[in-house]
Every structure is written in C-alpha cells, then in structure tokens.
Amino acid sequence: MAKNIAVSDELYKLLKRLKRPGESFTDVILRSIKHSTSIMDIAGKKTIPLEEWEKLKKLFEAKEIEDYKCKRDLLEKANNVSY
C-alpha cells in the first residue's frame, strides 16, 4: 500500500536528479538506503571474539568513509557544486 510523505523542495529536487529512467521515487529512496548495513545485520545478537569485533569495526568504518565519499560525489554531480 502506497503512503504519501512530505519532503522539502530541496530533497525533491535531489531525488528527481538521482531518478533513473523508468524508476519511481520509491525506487530512488530504496536504492539510496539499501546499501546501508548495520553491524547488527551481520553479527546478529551473538557474541563474537574481541579480535573479530575490532576487524568488523574497522571494515565498517572504512565502508562508512567510502559511502560518504560516494554520496558526496553524487551530490556534487547533481548540484555541480564542490564541497
């Protein structure tokens, strides 16, 4: 069932720029947040050795940096502005 949400003009313009041919706004939003993964998605509620936890933490920190750079680059392309 579809739901209506209110978004700012700024967000609407950004979503519109990111929208691919034949893609709905729902698809754009899902594509944008789909790549976000939490440590709990991988580790679940089980405990893991501290060494493994530290490795996972470093991997997620590197992924967050990579995701930030990717999103920044997309915004720069969409707005033709450098940050």
Backbone hydrogen bonds in HBPLUS format (Angstrom, degrees):
<---DONOR---> <-ACCEPTOR-->    atom                        ^
c    i                          cat <-CA-CA->   ^        H-A-AA   ^      H-
h    n   atom  resd res      DA  || num        DHA   H-A  angle D-A-AA Bond
n    s   type  num  typ     dist DA aas  dist angle  dist       angle   num
A0012-TYR N   A0008-SER O   2.96 MM   4  6.22 163.3  1.99 153.7 158.7     1
A0013-LYS N   A0009-ASP O   2.94 MM   4  6.15 162.2  1.97 151.4 155.3     2
A0014-LEU N   A0010-GLU O   3.09 MM   4  6.33 155.6  2.15 144.0 150.7     3
A0015-LEU N   A0011-LEU O   2.85 MM   4  6.08 168.7  1.86 159.0 161.5     4
A0016-LYS N   A0012-TYR O   2.86 MM   4  6.01 155.4  1.92 148.3 155.8     5
A0017-ARG N   A0013-LYS O   2.99 MM   4  6.22 148.8  2.09 142.6 150.4     6
A0018-LEU N   A0014-LEU O   3.00 MM   4  6.28 147.8  2.11 147.6 156.8     7
A0019-LYS N   A0015-LEU O   2.95 MM   4  6.00 123.8  2.28 141.0 155.0     8
A0023-GLU N   A0020-ARG O   2.98 MM   3  5.30 154.6  2.05 139.2 137.5     9
A0028-VAL N   A0024-SER O   3.07 MM   4  6.48 151.8  2.15 146.3 153.7    10
A0029-ILE N   A0025-PHE O   2.98 MM   4  6.26 165.0  2.00 153.5 156.4    11
A0030-LEU N   A0026-THR O   2.85 MM   4  6.06 169.7  1.86 156.9 160.1    12
A0031-ARG N   A0027-ASP O   2.83 MM   4  5.92 162.0  1.87 148.4 153.9    13
A0032-SER N   A0028-VAL O   2.96 MM   4  6.11 150.5  2.05 143.8 152.0    14
A0033-ILE N   A0029-ILE O   3.00 MM   4  6.28 153.9  2.07 153.8 159.9    15
A0034-LYS N   A0030-LEU O   2.74 MM   4  5.48 134.4  1.95 146.7 158.0    16
A0036-SER N   A0033-ILE O   3.05 MM   3  5.47 160.3  2.09 112.9 119.3    17
A0041-ASP N   A0038-SER O   2.99 MM   3  5.31 136.1  2.19 103.5 115.2    18
A0042-ILE N   A0039-ILE O   3.02 MM   3  5.37 132.4  2.26 105.1 117.2    19
A0043-ALA N   A0039-ILE O   2.78 MM   4  5.94 170.8  1.79 172.3 169.0    20
A0044-GLY N   A0040-MET O   2.77 MM   4  4.70 140.5  1.93 118.4 129.1    21
A0052-GLU N   A0049-PRO O   3.05 MM   3  5.37 115.5  2.48 105.3 119.9    22
A0053-TRP N   A0049-PRO O   2.96 MM   4  6.27 157.6  2.01 154.4 161.8    23
A0054-GLU N   A0050-LEU O   2.91 MM   4  6.17 157.5  1.96 153.6 158.5    24
A0055-LYS N   A0051-GLU O   3.06 MM   4  6.36 153.9  2.13 145.5 152.5    25
A0056-LEU N   A0052-GLU O   2.91 MM   4  6.19 165.1  1.93 154.2 157.8    26
A0057-LYS N   A0053-TRP O   2.84 MM   4  6.04 158.8  1.88 150.6 157.1    27
A0058-LYS N   A0054-GLU O   3.02 MM   4  6.23 159.1  2.07 147.0 151.5    28
A0059-LEU N   A0055-LYS O   2.97 MM   4  6.26 158.1  2.02 150.6 157.0    29
A0060-PHE N   A0056-LEU O   2.89 MM   4  6.15 161.5  1.92 155.6 160.2    30
A0061-GLU N   A0057-LYS O   2.93 MM   4  6.15 153.3  2.00 147.1 154.9    31
A0062-ALA N   A0058-LYS O   2.97 MM   4  6.18 159.6  2.01 148.6 153.6    32
A0063-LYS N   A0059-LEU O   2.89 MM   4  6.14 152.1  1.97 144.5 153.0    33
A0064-GLU N   A0060-PHE O   2.84 MM   4  6.04 155.1  1.90 147.5 153.8    34
A0065-ILE N   A0061-GLU O   3.09 MM   4  6.35 155.9  2.15 145.9 151.6    35
A0066-GLU N   A0062-ALA O   2.96 MM   4  6.20 161.5  1.99 147.9 153.2    36
A0067-ASP N   A0063-LYS O   2.77 MM   4  5.96 163.1  1.80 154.2 159.0    37
A0068-TYR N   A0064-GLU O   2.88 MM   4  6.01 157.6  1.93 145.2 151.5    38
A0069-LYS N   A0065-ILE O   2.98 MM   4  6.24 163.2  2.01 151.6 155.4    39
A0070-CYS N   A0066-GLU O   2.94 MM   4  6.17 157.0  1.99 148.8 155.6    40
A0071-LYS N   A0067-ASP O   2.86 MM   4  6.07 165.4  1.88 154.7 158.2    41
A0072-ARG N   A0068-TYR O   2.83 MM   4  5.98 157.6  1.88 150.7 157.7    42
A0073-ASP N   A0069-LYS O   2.89 MM   4  6.06 157.9  1.94 145.7 151.6    43
A0074-LEU N   A0070-CYS O   2.96 MM   4  6.24 154.9  2.02 146.8 153.8    44
A0075-LEU N   A0071-LYS O   2.91 MM   4  6.16 158.6  1.96 148.6 154.3    45
A0076-GLU N   A0072-ARG O   2.86 MM   4  6.10 155.5  1.92 149.1 156.4    46
A0077-LYS N   A0073-ASP O   2.93 MM   4  6.16 158.9  1.98 147.8 153.1    47
A0078-ALA N   A0074-LEU O   2.84 MM   4  6.05 157.1  1.89 147.2 154.4    48
A0079-ASN N   A0075-LEU O   2.82 MM   4  5.91 150.7  1.90 147.8 155.3    49
A0080-ASN N   A0076-GLU O   2.53 MM   4  5.10 120.8  1.86 139.6 153.5    50
A0081-VAL N   A0076-GLU O   3.22 MM   5  4.89 134.6  2.44 120.4 130.6    51
